[in-house]
Amino acid sequence: MKQKTTHWLILIAYVLCLCFFAFRPFQPIPGKRYPSVEKGLNVSGESIYLKTGVAAEFSKKDALKIRSACMASDRISIELKIKTDSLNQNGPARIITYSREAMSRNFMVGQDGTGLTFRLRTTETDGNGCYPSLVVPLVFEEGRIQHLIVTFDGKKTRLYVDGKQHPKNLELGGSFDNWGINHILVLGDEPPGGRPWEGKIFSYAVYDRALTDAEAVKRFNGEPVGSAVVSTDFQSLKPLRYRNIFVSKDSAAFTAIDAFANIVAFIPLAGLLWMVFPVEIRRRKVEPVAFPLLMGGCLSVLFELVQFGIANRVPCALDLFYNTFGTLLGCLLMNVVFKMKES
């Protein structure tokens, strides 16, 4: 009896452990919840005003234009004319991002307090463009319109503030061959929410080349420097439709390691269930396999459904397959062990 109780406690501890890793956000986010409905955009003729729960997304056509042009050149410049509402925004708060969710992006310009963060995915960074990334302190000033340009010329990322190059830059090589194809271009937040930015954007542009020092000065003065891939057109923007589920082939988001982890995590389930089974059930042909598979499938479905409401967690239908396959492997393994004990 004592041994059976121990087996049940181990099984319960195992399920609770699975729940912890399935339900925890990738990063703690104040407020946790995020909007699930579209809200109207506050657009005037000269600016767009963004706040928590109100973000804007570009058309898929514009996003793909940027991806195609920048992948062909392996160069990029992002120009923004903005005024932040607060210096207490962090995360970083996303001013502009071309991403899938908080852990997978092609590029992002964000605000973290008074500092600016520029993340750019290349073949020499992680899938979030975070390691390494350009982090520049003391950039933002509350209540003042600022002109910002970040560039990548294949060797360095640079920041220009009001036409002047900031002394801090980042050595960064690589190409854009690993850019995700299912990412969304957004002003003011991440596609699943959780990283809102509050302030006004007066203009924006994305170029498929690195602007020079002289061109940065010209843009600050409002002079043309050649065509951008995408430039200011507030009327073409739509309210962000917050997305909480993606089934993706983006290798940076769903890697072999991710698949392996989802399979291995469910292998012990069958063995732990077998330990609490009565001996007569273990000797049957169907129940020792069917019941663990049913439990594994139900747990996986529960995890994916609950992740809809957890900031920065992105449910994936492939996880259902991985989890169930892991449970099946566990059943086969326990069947071999049980037969060896019987013999």
Secondary structure, DSSP 8 states (H G I E B T S, - for coil): -HHHHHHHHHHHHHHHHHHHHHHS-SS--TT-----S----EE-SS-EEEBTTB-EE--HHHHHHHHHHHHHHT-EEEEEEEEES-S---S-EEEEEEEEETTEEEEEEEEETTEEEEEE--TTS-TTS-SS-EEESS---TTS-EEEEEEE-SSEEEEEETTEE-S--EE----STT--SS-EEEESS-TTSS----EEEEEEEEESS---HHHHHHHHTT---S--SEE--GGG-EE-----------TTTS-HHHHHHHHHHHHHHHHHHHHHS-HHHHTSSSHHHHHHHHHHHHHHHHHHHHGGGSTT----HHHHHHHHHHHHHHHHHHHHHHHHHH-
